Amino acid sequence: MSQPFRIFRRSDLLTECEECRLPVNLSNAGACMRCRRVLCHPHLHGSFVRRLIVDLALAQPICLRCRDGVNA
């Protein structure tokens, strides 16, 4: 018997958050539109509300450091 077709299988692709250096699944990571760093959601968005705003396409994903002016 063949294996079932796995459409909704979790991604096995890992990367490293450039801020905390912890491994992050690519489906749980994002890139800042200004500095282009790959970051985990806490370092990219900072809060659930900000992540929701970005997910609804009301704002671009800008990391905490760029929003604070540290990377400027």
Residue pairs with C-beta under 8 A, 6 or more apart in sequence:
10 25
10 27
11 25
11 26
11 27
13 25
13 26
14 23
14 24
14 25
14 26
15 23
15 24
15 26
15 29
15 38
16 22
16 23
16 24
16 38
17 23
17 24
17 29
17 38
17 39
17 40
17 43
18 37
18 38
18 39
19 37
19 39
19 40
19 43
19 63
19 65
20 40
20 43
22 40
24 38
24 40
28 40
28 41
29 38
29 39
29 40
29 41
29 44
30 38
30 39
30 41
30 44
30 45
30 54
30 61
31 37
31 38
31 39
31 44
31 61
32 39
32 44
32 61
32 62
32 63
32 66
33 60
33 61
33 62
34 62
34 63
34 66
34 71
35 63
35 65
35 66
35 71
37 63
39 63
41 51
43 63
43 64
44 51
44 61
44 63
44 64
45 51
45 54
45 61
45 64
46 64
46 67
50 59
53 59
54 60
54 61
63 71
65 71
66 72
